[in-house]
Amino acid sequence: MGFQGKRYGSRPATQRQPRTARLATLAMALLPAAAAAEAVGEGAGNGLPDIVVSAQKRSENVQRVPISIQSFDSQALDRLGAGQLTDLDAMAPSLSFGDGNEQGRTGIRGIIDYSRNAGYDSRVGLYVDGVYYSRSWMTPLTLLGIRQVDVLRGPQGTLFGKNTDAGVLSITTIQPSAQPNGEIKAEVGNFGYWRVAGRGNAPLGPKVSLQLAGSHAESTGYYRNVLLGKHNSGVNADMIRAQLRFQPSDDLDVTLAADYAADDNSTLHYTYVPPAGTDPFAFASYWDDRATRRTGGASLTVRKDVAGGFQITSITAYRSGHQFLYFNNETGPVPYLTTGLIQYADQFSQEVRIASPRTENHDFVAGLYYFWGNNKDRQSLAAGSGLGALGLGGLIGKASLTRTSVSTGSVAGFFQASFRPVPMIELFVGARLTYERKKLNDITTNDPTGFIAIPITGYRDRFSDSFLTPKGGINLHLGPDLVLFGTIGRGVKSGGWNVEGTTASTFAAGIRFRPETVTSYEAGLKSEFLDRRARLNITGFYQRFEDFQVFTFVNTVVAGRTVQATSLSNVGKVTSKGVEIDLALIPVEGLTLSANYTYNKSAYDHYPGGGGMVGTTILDADGVQTPYAPTHKAYLAADYETPLAKGGPLLFAHVGYSVQSSENFDPKVVNPTVGSAYFIKGYGLADARLGIGFAGGRWRASLWSRNLFDKRYVRFATRTVLLRAPAILYGEPRSYGVTLSATF
């Protein structure tokens, strides 16, 4: 927690003096080599602006928070042209969305996953205005009316709870206010892209205000299915949000919010590797891969200031949604297997917490949390005519159906407190105790092929767990603009069931798995110098994951015979370690240089069977890089703004460049016979924006481009399900367009 005592309290920017010349020299040396986007909105004077976050359940200057955080405010999102959350992948080097598919694969510091089925949870927690989204596919694709996006790097198990062992994405929306205001934006680009978005806020009386926001986005996509004559990898997305705020007194603030999103996207699963000399974005498939999604919810947030300077916060929320995925599971023009996946989710959560006032000596936050969720999956796999050539003609026209349901209930209590025995030293300690009950309500299969799933009717299971996730550390306030910190903390990811494991061998091997845990060690520096024209933050981290949930080969007995099966179990051990560097600098008035660099060695220490098989030999994946975990990833940006005439419009420009080293999709990259199919080569991408407008954004017009130099790069590399042929998915080629916006 940040310190605001008498000696080291914040001062006006005009009183701040430069740090030592050594720090300035270090910052200048790091700038050419590092890269990342830093939230650089409006600030006082000519210095960098303060960034306020709520990573510790209270509003604080990010420079005082002992967590490695990268933040994007609304102005940064506009400069970067980030209309979707996945657009931040290149700009936030510790963050990865993998191939960016509809399942919401998300990772931080090389630890990536998604809610692959009803019994499996993700490793990155997503929160919008303090509300937890329990399924990764419920992630809001459209960034609408956003005040800030914070990437909290590393496990956040104390204040945010389970399923945050890789980190947290915290999204904060613009709140209703007593002053009329709003904004509107329209943009159009290539690949049939266009988007309109608007937000309007109006007072309904002296104590009530209403805010409405909505957007619609479309694109045809950059892939072409030449067999069906359709484009793919496009979007058709709508989103609306309403917020009603009631402030009956100075000490009570109540906000009722509701939102709804509808996405009907063409989402290509993958294609065969195109032959050399052919159009890499043209493919032939008998099926039009697509995803349909509907999500929505409502929340009630109440903040009450009570005697003694304490504040009580209550967040009550309900969310619901469903997603339909249909895709060619083998790719190509011949129908082998067509997959359909229908996912439903409902959840309710309640958080109540109390935050103490800050004193010179201490402060604390403590609370209770309740969560209930129910997930249902309906999965089908239809056999096509191509199976005849494989000697499986008897399966043609038949479909395997699997129905599953999993529910979760959990309660938790948490606290975190800071103590300042002397102005320079701040000690903090916290813990969260969680009790969770999970129920496998149903697995029922119907497989007339007898090939994909064994007959199962109403299979049930249940278990309960308790988790203690403590955290402690120290802040050393060496000056008003220099903080050193060190932390030790733990995180946890829930156990569950691999409800897709319905083959005879997999089911016999067992489908239940235990929770995984992580212990994290961090040490860092947060500093500002050169009269607040420079900001340098450095964090070193070491994370050790135990009982890591992975797929592996095991021996099991089926009908009296010992056979090998693929099982989701806790045999993995992973270490993620590295350094994160954030730097922002204003060398001259109007020019901001920003940089971020992440060095990350994330690898399996122990992964039996992770390398697949060569003949009958099972290969381990010990020492192999975890998926979507490049060792080096960086983003470098320059933003310039200057008036064209006194009192006239402003000219603004942005140039950015992201670069990353190689990565893989699967640890079977170590396999000497098929490993190359999972390898993803490193690449670099440039983005740019040039425009004019008035200060404060009364109106703005800009031209923009992403992947400016039309770099061809791979986002996904694997082998197909049945024929085991190499398959890939390319990232978007050069895109460009124009944006018009106005605020009032």
C-alpha positions, 0 to 999 in steps of 0.5 A, a space after each residue: 500500500 502506498 505511503 502518504 505520511 508527512 515526510 514522504 507525502 506527494 508534492 506538487 510537480 513544480 517542487 520535484 527535483 531530479 533524481 541522481 544522474 546515475 538514474 537518468 543515465 540508466 533510463 536513457 540507456 534502457 530506452 533503445 533496448 526496452 519497449 512498452 506502452 505506458 498510460 500517459 494521459 493528461 497530467 499537471 504541468 509538463 511532467 508525466 501524469 499520475 496513474 491511479 489504480 485499485 489493485 489493493 481494493 482502494 484508489 492509489 498512485 501506481 508508483 506506491 503499489 508493490 505490484 508489477 502493473 501496466 495500465 492503459 487509460 482511455 487516452 492510451 487506448 485511443 492512441 493505440 486504436 485498441 477497440 478490443 481487449 485482445 488488441 493489447 497483446 502487442 503493447 503489454 509484453 507480459 500479457 498474451 492472448 495466444 491465438 486470440 480465439 473465442 475461447 478467451 485464452 489469456 496468459 501473464 508471464 508465460 502462464 496461459 490457459 482458458 476455460 476449456 470445458 465446464 470442469 476446468 478454470 482459467 489461470 488469469 482472473 478478469 474483473 470489470 468494475 470489481 466483478 469477477 468473470 468466471 469463464 474466459 469466453 465471457 471476456 468482453 471483446 469490445 472495449 466500450 466506455 473504458 476508463 482504464 485497463 490494468 494488467 496485474 502481473 503475477 499471482 493475486 490470490 490474497 485480494 482477488 482469490 482463486 484462479 488468479 495464479 498467473 495474474 489479473 486483468 482489471 477493467 474499470 469503466 467510466 462512471 456516471 457523473 453530475 455533469 452532462 458529457 459524452 463521446 461518439 466515435 466512428 471508424 472505417 477500414 479495410 477488410 470491410 471493417 467499420 465501427 460506431 460507438 457512443 456514450 452519453 451521460 446526463 444528470 436526472 436530478 441533483 443526486 441521480 445521473 444516468 449513463 448509456 453506452 453502445 457500439 457496433 463493429 463489423 468486418 468481413 475478415 482477412 481469410 477467404 474460404 474459396 470453396 464456399 465463397 465466404 470471408 472468415 476471421 471477421 466480427 459482427 459485435 454489438 454491446 450496450 451498457 447502462 449505469 444509474 448512479 444515486 448519490 443521496 448524500 456526500 457519504 453514500 454512493 450507489 451505482 446500478 449497472 447492466 450490460 449485454 453483448 452479442 457477437 456473431 463472428 466468423 472464427 477460423 479454427 486453423 488451416 493446412 499450411 499453404 503451399 509455397 507461392 500460394 495465397 496464405 489467406 485463401 483456404 478451402 473448407 466444406 464448413 464455415 467456422 463460426 462462433 455465436 455468443 451472448 453474455 450479459 449481467 447486472 451489478 449493484 455497487 454501494 460505497 458508504 463512508 462511516 465514522 472515523 474515515 472508514 469506507 464500506 463497499 458492497 458489490 453484488 453481481 449476477 452474470 449469464 451467457 452462452 457461446 456456440 462454436 462450430 468448426 471443421 476439426 480437421 480443416 480442408 475440403 473433405 468432411 472428416 469431423 465437424 465439432 459443435 460446442 455449446 457452453 452455458 454459464 451462470 454466476 452470482 457473486 457478493 463482496 463486502 469489504 471495509 477499508 480503513 483511513 490512512 494514518 501515518 502508521 497503518 491502514 488496512 482492508 478486509 472483507 468477505 466474498 461469496 461466489 456461486 457458478 454453474 457451467 453446462 457444456 453440450 459437445 457434438 462430433 459428427 463423422 463425415 464422408 472422409 472417414 470412408 477412406 480411412 476404413 471407418 465408413 461405418 461411422 459416416 453420418 453418425 454423431 457423438 453427443 456429450 452433456 456435462 454440468 459442473 457447479 461451484 460454491 465458495 466463500 472467502 475472507 481476506 485482509 491486507 494491512 500496512 504498518 509504518 514503524 518509521 516514515 521510510 519503512 512500510 511493512 504489509 501482510 495479508 491472507 485469504 482463506 477460501 472454502 470451495 465446494 465443487 459438484 460434477 452434476 452430470 456427464 451423459 454421453 450418446 455415441 452411436 459410433 462407439 468410437 469417441 465416447 463410452 456409454 455414460 449416464 448421469 455420472 456424478 462426483 463432488 469434492 471440497 477444498 480449502 485454500 490459504 493464500 497469504 502475502 507479505 512484503 516491504 516497501 522502502 520509501 527512499 524519497 518522494 519519487 523512489 520506492 523499493 519493494 519486495 513481496 512473497 505471495 501464493 496463488 491457487 487455481 481450482 481443481 476440477 474434472 476433465 469432462 471431455 475425457 469420455 473415451 474408455 482409456 481416459 475415463 478409466 484413468 480418472 478425470 478428476 484433478 487437484 488444485 495447482 498452487 504457485 509461490 511468487 517472489 518479487 523485488 522491484 523499483 518504482 521511480 520518477 526523476 528528471 522533474 517528473 519527466 521520466 518514470 522507470 519501474 523495474 520488477 524481478 520475479 520468480 514463480 514456482 508452480 506445483 501440481 501444475 494441471 497438464 495433459 500427459 500419458 498414463 497407463 490404465 486398465 481397460 477391460 483387463 488390458 493395460 493401455 496408454 491414455 491421455 489424462 489431465 492431471 497434476 504431474 507438472 511443475 513450472 518455473 516462471 522467472 524474469 524481469 519487467 521494465 517499464 519506462 516513460 520519458 518526456 525529452 521535450 515538450 509534446 513528445 512522450 517516449 514509452 517503453 516496456 520489456 519483459 524477459 521471461 524464462 517460463 519452462 516446465 521443470 517436470 512434465 512426464 509425457 509432455 513431449 508426446 510419443 515417438 513410436 512406443 516411447 513416451 517423451 518428457 517435456 522437462 525444460 521445455 518452454 511453456 506455450 505462448 511464452 516468448 523469452 523476449 517481448 517488447 513494445 516501443 512507442 513515440 507519441 507527439 502532439 503540438 498545436 498547429 496555431 495558437 488556439 488552433 487544432 493540434 497535430 498528433 502522431 503515434 508510432 509503435 513497434 512490438 517485437 517478440 522472440 519465438 514461442 510454441 503452442 505445445 510442449 510437443 515442440 520437443 518431439 524430434 519427429 513432429 515438434 516443428 509443427 508446434 513452433 512459432 517463429 518470432 516476429 515484429 509489428 509496427 503500428 502508426 496513427 496521424 491526426 488532428 484535433 482540439 485539446 480535450 478531444 472536442 473533435 479528432 480525425 486520424 489515419 491509422 495502420 496496424 502491422 504497417 509493413 505487412 509482416 506475415 506472422 503465425 499466431 497458432 501452429 499445431 497438428 490436425 486432430 485426425 490426420 495429424 497434418 501440420 496446421 497454422 493460423 496467420 495473424 492479420 495482415 496490414 490493416 488501415 483506416 480512418 477514425 473520427 471522434 468527438 466529445 461533449 
